[in-house]
Amino acid sequence: MNERYAKGITSLPPYLFAAIDERKREARKKGVDIIDLGIGDPDLPTPPHIIEAVCRAAQDPVNHRYPSYEGMLEFREAVAAWYKRRMHVTVDPEDEVLTLIGSKEGIAHSAFAFLDPGDIAHGPDPAYPVYHNATVLANAIPHAVPLTEERDFKPDLERIDEEVARQAKVMFLNYPNNPTAATVDASFFKEVVDFAHDHNLIVLHDNPYSELTFDGYEAPSFLAVDGAMEVGIEFNSLSKTYNMTGWRIGFAVGNAEILKGIRIVKTNVDSGTFQAVQVAGIAALTGPQDCVKRNMEIYRKRRDILVEGLRSAGIAVKKPKATFYLWARVPQSFSTSSSIQFSLFVLERAGIVVTPGIGFGAHGEGFIRFALCVGEERLQEACERLKGLQK
Ligand SMILES: *Cc1c(COP(=O)(O)O)cnc(C)c1O
């Protein structure tokens, strides 16, 4: 069968979580009480006023027909108003905002909008796998830009090979970062804009964790930096901010020509976001934002519990300023730095699922990711089990 698949599919990296999925299934079957810190998917419900909005909108036959490809103007206006208020970025809802069926959809389709077979796309490593895999599906070539602990998981743009930089067409970026939880300030984005200008690059900045920040940190928009609108766009999403991963609604804002490229792909492969969901999206973006604050208070408590627990279990970890992830080195006391070996070990010995860093790229090796998408008691229980492993 394999030889009948397109080259893009057969070139995708191997699925590294298979062994862990398998052992997780086995353990569950045996009745092991698994604590899953692997999945980055909010366990908290969507706020009620958003659910009420979708219920009302679903009753209206106007919303039962094909939506427009670029999304309802009212939703795009709500996005523009939100970007103005929150990011101090002015965008024209007509052609500088594009509604997406979740930001993943737009990210993946951007590969098909800008990359021909053999073209080069810079992407961070470790990273959310979609940047790399969409590039591969488009028969283009991913170029890994390492994110290292020494540089606080920010790419060293000066170290990118000049020849590769000249040839590359796009650069994917993501801050606050999944999986490292790293954050940046606007000065880093300025460097990116200069680099993009020098090398004629399209910058695709992915910002779904912009509202998931702690301790007074405010995540900047890439577009807030001078010149950014000329070179790039930013993806954002309602998924993580409003606990709406299942609803599939996100958006892109920024350079109109770049957005138009993605829109052309979308016009030919999908039919837009269900309008009732867009109406709910308007309720989310224009309604009261205290639900976001309450969520972040929950994540902050969870973060503090797990950071402290990991440290007392001998796992060094930095306290992140954003996202719902902790990114930790495989402890030195463990016999190998293999993130898969360590993940299998904690699953077998403690019934805890964590994500091995290698699953996010070669430079993720030696690290593991913990997601904060379970309640406090379960996190406490996980910490107790991890402490027990030291003995
Ligand atoms: C969760 C996530 C997304 C996808 O969000 P959707 O809008 O639900 O598709 C995109 N990028 C990163 C880095 C993510 O972690």
The ligand as a Gaussian input file, in Angstrom:
#p B3LYP/6-31G(d) Opt

LIG

0 1
 C       -2.640000      24.089000      20.282000
 C       -1.710000      24.670000      19.283000
 C       -2.165000      25.115000      18.029000
 C       -3.495000      24.712000      17.437000
 O       -4.556000      25.329000      17.854000
 P       -5.949000      25.163000      17.101000
 O       -6.380000      26.569000      16.916000
 O       -6.796000      24.376000      18.032000
 O       -5.753000      24.473000      15.791000
 C       -1.295000      25.783000      17.202000
 N       -0.017000      25.972000      17.554000
 C        0.465000      25.531000      18.718000
 C        1.884000      25.783000      19.044000
 C       -0.353000      24.856000      19.613000
 O        0.158000      24.388000      20.750000

